[in-house]
Amino acid sequence: MADKITIIGVAGGSGSGKSTLVKKLQEAFRGDDVATLCHDYYYKAHSELTYEERTKLNYDHPQAFDTDMMVEHIKALKSNVPIEHPVYSFVEHNRTEERVPVKPSKVIIIDGILIFENKELRDLMDIKVFVDTDADVRLARRILRDVCERGRSMQSVIDQYLTTVKPMHEEFVEPSKKYADVIIPEGGFNSVAVEMLIQNIKSLIK
């Protein structure tokens, strides 16, 4: 019989500290075989649209993602079958031709703002962690990330935040918090909670 694969879901608003938490979990389980899958990899391709049209899409709505593909990939990994996940360019606002191979691992961490919103995806997770961070902190981090790493203008980041990020957070992300097993204020920056989570996962693996 194959080893049990533990699926950990890390959700929370944009800029909440999810990535920092995922990084700390990866470091803690390096020797135990960890794979990570980000919901952002599964943004739908929109090659039929111009760049201008793509910039106007709502990327914070559940329909922006090909969640069915992610569900199939996680089921495959749980069955010990390797997958190739898509690659998404935040600069081009489109999926690239590239694919990244992922081998089945003892621990699979999935993260994304809306991973608890979809029941089928949610039901595949053994531990569901929600990262809870104040809206002003999330916005500040988002501005820094999108301006410095993704080449956006400050104005475009704030416009996007007000038109889609904030309303979608209130409609979909925040309500999905009720599905969490653990809520971690400040995510990866909360060292006490991170340590407790790591111990819990270690006991599950054993």
N, C-alpha and C positions, 0 to 999 in steps of 0.2 A: 504493500500500500504506500502511496506517495505521502510525503510529509504534508501536514495540514498547512495551508497557506493562509496567513493572517492579513486581512485587508483593513487598512486604517484610512478613514476619510477625514480630511482636514478642510473644513469650510469656514466661511467668514467673509466679511465685506472686502472690497478692493482696498488694498493698502493696510489691511488689519494686522499683518505680521504672520500670515500663513506660510510664506516662503521661508522665513527665518525659522519657524517651527519645523517645517519639513527638513530643512538643512540640518538642524540639531538632531532630529530623529535618524536621518541618514548617517550622520557621524556616529551615533550611538550604536547603530546596528550594522556597521560596515562589515564586520566579520560574519554576520548572519545572513548575508545575501539580501539586499534591499533593492527593490525596483520602485521607481516613482513614475506615476502617470498624472499629468496635469490636464484638467478639463480644457484649458486654453489650447492644447494641441489639437483639439477636436472642433475648433471653429469651422463652420461650413465654408467650402470654397465658393467664391463668387467671381469667377473669371469672366462671366457674361456681363459684369458691370464695369464701368470705367472707375478709375481710381477715385475721382470726385464722388461718384455715387457710393462707392464702398465706404468712404469716410463718413457718410451720413447714416449708415446702418446702425441699428440699436444692438450693440454688442453685449448688453447686460440682460437681455431677455433669454429665457430658456430655449427659444426657437433658434437662437444664433448658433447653437451647438449641435453637432451630430452625436448626441448622447447615445443613440442606439449603437453606433460603432464602438463607443467606449465600453458599453455594457458587454458587447460581444467579445471585445478584447480582454476584459477582466475575466469573463467566463472561460475564455480559452486559457489564460494564464493559470486560473484555478484548476483547470484540467491538465496542467503541465504542458501546454502547447505554447511555443514562442509566438510573439506577434510583431508587427511593424507598425508603430504609430505614426500618424501624419505630422508634418511640421508646419507651423503657421508663422507667417511674417507679420509682425505688428507695424513694420515700416510700410509694407505694401498693402496691408489690410487684406491679405489673401493667403490661401494655403500654397505651399511650395510643392515642387515635384519630389522633394526629399522624403525618405522614410527612415525611421530609427528602429532598429531591432531591439526587442526587450525579451529577456529570458525569464521563465518562471522563477520566482524567488520565495523564500520563507515569508518575507514581509513585503507587501505591496502597499505603498502609500499613494493615495490619490488626493489631489487637492483642487479646489476651484470654488468660485463664489456660489455656484448653484448646484453643487453635487448632492445636497440633501433634498433638493426640490423634486427630483425625479425618484419615484418610489422604487422602480426596478433597480436603479443604480444604488440607491440607499440600502436596499435589502441584501446587497452583496457584501456590505461592510460589517466587520466584526466589532470595530470601535469607531464611533463617530465623535469627532472633536470639533467644536465650534470656537473660533477665535473672535473674541468680543472686544472691540476697540472703538473709542470715541470717534464720531464722524469727523471732527476737525483734525484729529491726528491722521486719520485715513486719507483725508483730502490732501493734507500737506505732503504725506509720503507719495501719494499718487502724482502730484505735481512734480516733485523731484524726480521720480522714476520716468514719467512720460516725457519730460523736457530733456533730462540728461541722457536717458538710454534710448528713447524712441524718437527723438528728434522732433517732438511736437512743440507748438507755441503755447505759452502760458494761457493765452486767451482760449485756444481750442480745447485745452484740458479742462478749464473751468466751465466752458459752454457744455462740453460733453457730460461733465459731472452733474450740472444742473438739469440738463434735458433728459439724460437716460440713467446715469449711474445712481443718483440719489433716489429718483422715483422707483427704479427697479429694485434697489436695495430694500426700500420700504415695502414693496409689493411681494417680492419673492425671497430675498436673502434673509432678512430679519425674521419673517415667520417660520423659516426652515430651522431656526435655532431650537425649536421645541423637539426636534428629532435627535438632538445631540445627547450622547452619553456623558460627555464632559464639556464644560464651557471654560475656556481659558482666557481671562482678561489679558490683553496685550500679547497674546500668542507666544512666539519664540523669545520675547523679551522677559517673559515671566519664568525665571529659572526654577523656582520651587515647583510650579505646576508641570514644567517640562520634565523635571526629574521624576516626579510621581508618575507621569504618563509613561516614561521610559521603563520604570520598574514594572508597571502593569503589563506592558507589552512583552517584557522579558519573561514574566510568569506565564503568559499565554503561549509563547513560543516553546517553553519547556514542557 
